Amino acid sequence: MEKIVKRYFQLKQQQKETEQELKELRDEIIGYCREQGTADFISGPYRVKLVSQTRKEYDDEKLFEALPDLEVWKLLSKSDPGKIAGLVKLGVVKEEALQGTYECKEITLLQVDRVK
């Protein structure tokens, strides 16, 4: 069992290092795109594309106040944007009731694909 635990620990350390390097490279690529004023370019056999997205970050207290039905709140237990979107789509919660319970945050997704 010690070998398994040791290997798990090693892989978790490697994962942290890999994620840190990915973040640094991502930041460099996004910085380059901003300097060049582009959201799409080809570099060798790779196509780089930046995609902007808006995500809602909910405030748990405000959300709890906006959802008068305690049963609905129990379905969420905490603010989960995916679950909230599902409840809105199903008509369980009205979008208007959620006004003021979240902030929209712009994020940039980085896509890198191999060009054929």
C-alpha positions as CSV (number, residue, x, y, z in Angstrom):
1,M,0.0,0.0,0.0
2,E,2.9,2.3,0.7
3,K,3.9,2.2,-3.0
4,I,0.5,3.1,-4.1
5,V,0.3,6.0,-1.7
6,K,3.7,7.2,-2.7
7,R,2.8,7.1,-6.4
8,Y,-0.4,8.9,-5.7
9,F,1.5,11.6,-3.9
10,Q,4.1,11.9,-6.7
11,L,1.3,12.2,-9.3
12,K,-0.5,14.9,-7.3
13,Q,2.8,16.9,-7.1
14,Q,3.3,16.4,-10.8
15,Q,-0.3,17.5,-11.4
16,K,0.3,20.7,-9.4
17,E,3.5,21.5,-11.3
18,T,1.8,20.8,-14.7
19,E,-1.2,23.0,-13.8
20,Q,1.1,25.8,-12.8
21,E,3.1,25.6,-16.0
22,L,-0.2,25.5,-18.0
23,K,-1.4,28.6,-16.3
24,E,1.9,30.4,-17.0
25,L,1.8,29.4,-20.7
26,R,-1.9,30.3,-21.0
27,D,-1.2,33.8,-19.5
28,E,1.7,34.3,-22.0
29,I,-0.5,33.3,-25.0
30,I,-3.3,35.5,-23.9
31,G,-0.9,38.3,-23.3
32,Y,0.5,37.9,-26.8
33,C,-3.0,37.9,-28.3
34,R,-3.8,41.2,-26.5
35,E,-0.5,42.8,-27.6
36,Q,-1.2,41.7,-31.2
37,G,-4.9,42.7,-31.0
38,T,-6.1,39.3,-32.1
39,A,-8.2,36.5,-30.7
40,D,-7.2,34.0,-33.4
41,F,-3.8,33.1,-35.0
42,I,-1.8,30.2,-36.4
43,S,1.6,29.3,-35.0
44,G,3.2,26.4,-36.9
45,P,0.8,23.5,-37.0
46,Y,-1.4,25.0,-34.2
47,R,-4.4,27.3,-34.3
48,V,-4.9,29.5,-31.2
49,K,-8.3,30.9,-30.5
50,L,-9.5,33.0,-27.6
51,V,-13.2,32.7,-26.7
52,S,-14.9,35.2,-24.3
53,Q,-17.6,34.0,-22.1
54,T,-19.7,35.6,-19.3
55,R,-20.3,33.6,-16.2
56,K,-22.6,34.4,-13.3
57,E,-21.1,34.3,-9.8
58,Y,-24.0,34.1,-7.3
59,D,-24.1,35.5,-3.8
60,D,-25.5,32.8,-1.5
61,E,-27.2,35.1,0.9
62,K,-28.9,37.2,-1.9
63,L,-29.9,34.0,-3.7
64,F,-31.4,32.5,-0.5
65,E,-33.5,35.7,-0.1
66,A,-34.6,35.6,-3.7
67,L,-35.8,32.0,-3.6
68,P,-38.9,32.1,-1.4
69,D,-39.5,28.4,-1.7
70,L,-37.3,26.5,0.8
71,E,-37.7,23.3,-1.2
72,V,-36.1,25.0,-4.2
73,W,-33.2,26.1,-2.0
74,K,-32.8,22.6,-0.7
75,L,-32.3,21.4,-4.3
76,L,-29.4,23.8,-4.6
77,S,-27.9,23.7,-1.1
78,K,-25.3,26.2,-2.3
79,S,-25.1,28.4,-5.4
80,D,-24.2,26.2,-8.4
81,P,-24.5,28.1,-11.7
82,G,-25.3,24.9,-13.6
83,K,-28.1,23.8,-11.3
84,I,-29.5,27.4,-11.2
85,A,-29.5,27.6,-15.0
86,G,-31.3,24.2,-15.1
87,L,-34.0,25.4,-12.7
88,V,-34.5,28.6,-14.8
89,K,-34.7,26.5,-17.9
90,L,-37.3,24.2,-16.4
91,G,-39.3,27.2,-15.2
92,V,-39.0,26.3,-11.5
93,V,-37.3,29.7,-10.9
94,K,-37.9,32.8,-12.9
95,E,-34.9,34.7,-14.1
96,E,-36.4,38.0,-12.8
97,A,-36.3,36.5,-9.3
98,L,-32.5,36.1,-9.6
99,Q,-31.8,39.8,-10.5
100,G,-29.3,41.2,-8.1
101,T,-28.1,37.8,-6.8
102,Y,-25.1,37.5,-9.0
103,E,-22.3,39.4,-10.8
104,C,-21.4,38.7,-14.3
105,K,-17.7,37.9,-14.8
106,E,-16.0,37.9,-18.2
107,I,-13.6,35.0,-18.7
108,T,-11.4,34.1,-21.6
109,L,-11.1,30.5,-22.7
110,L,-8.0,29.4,-24.6
111,Q,-8.3,26.8,-27.4
112,V,-5.3,25.4,-29.1
113,D,-5.9,22.8,-31.8
114,R,-3.7,21.1,-34.3
115,V,-4.2,22.4,-37.9
116,K,-4.8,19.7,-40.4
